[in-house]
């Protein structure tokens, strides 16, 4: 293990390489940009080495820095695994359970049931796009991750959480709001609001437009679902999103897409090596029970 005084210095170097810039590393570590720079320089001075070549605002790894990365990577992974093992050893009457999700819509019922069953467990929720929450899972920052990305990785266990159709979301005063369904070709005359790169909703939207050979009149990129909804309310455009993620109420209108409306799947992942971790096993049991209840209700109604 690293000496305590060296740990933040090494972390600054490691996150700068991993995220590609000092700015991104500072954001991830929740510290200032100058602090990251100062810590890297302090590490270099302590050992009398050069870890980066400075080229204006850009930094490039030296050979020494490149040789160091896999060693630090294994060290960080070991420390995170130790943290998880210690948390897994706690009883279900205490501890913390961390969830990464693209949105709360499909997972909140299970979280609420888990909270009622284990009220003393501290629950944390990290929200990001599909790739960000999977990265958090692989980095041991969360225990389970809800993502729209289908990942075939032998280190991960995947459960399908939901299947949902994309709908066109518009302001209730928009002419399209009066339709019972619509074709994607209408977007040739509309401003389309898109999520940021890395969002599975954006990927599904762009794939659907390509299949139908549709080019929207204009595009605006907005970095969160909530901000897109607010932009729709202010008349900035329309957007595609899963039907289950459209906020309830009269402030937005959802229009089904026909024919061949795009469909998205939502998955829940956890590390296969942590399948028997107490809190993860308890949460998955809660989720399986809920799915069984839904299936039983559906069969009875049929």
Buried (B, 14 or more C-beta within 10 A) or exposed (E): EBEEEBEBBBBBBBBBBBBEBBEBBBBBBEBEBEBBBBBBBBBBEEEEEEBBEEEEEEBEBBEEBEEBBEEBEEBBEEBBBEEBEEBBEBEBEEBEBBBBBBBBBBBBBBBEBBBEEBEEBEBEBBBBBBBBBBBBBBBBBBBBBBBBBEBEEEEBBBBEBBEBBBBBBBBEEBEBBEBEEBBBEBBBEBBBBBBEEBBBBBBBBBEBBEEBEBEBEEEBEBEBBEEBBEBBEEEBBBBBBBBBBBBEEEEBBBBBBEEEBBEBBBBBBBBEEBEEBBBBBBBBEBBEEBBEEEEEEEEEEE
